[in-house]
Amino acid sequence: MNEVQHMFLHVESSDAICILNVAGHPFRLRELIYMMVGNGCRVMQTTADKFNMFSYDKETVEVYDYLTSIIKAKFV
């Protein structure tokens, strides 16, 4: 199966608020979300409009096997 899933995630931790534009295999996305929640982050699905309007301090692009993300982060 080469299925690709795409979603926008709003993630809050104790020191940052991020919006992620992620695409990848559904199992990798699920693993990423569980890892963030396990590390104490609040994770909510959001929209492309909110991703585009998000005011951020830093933007990064990360590419891994079966997972690509654009991360916009605002530090609190």
C-alpha angles and dihedrals in degrees: 000000000000096000116156123201125195129201145154117232130194108209127187125191132168093271107026147030115215139182115206127200100199135177129176148097110331092238091054091049091050090049091050093051093047090049092052093047090046089055091055100263125141109230126193132168113243140175138268090247092058090046091053094046096045113121108222142179098207137018125198136176119214125188123190133159107293093355133079124174140179108205124197111190133190115191119218 
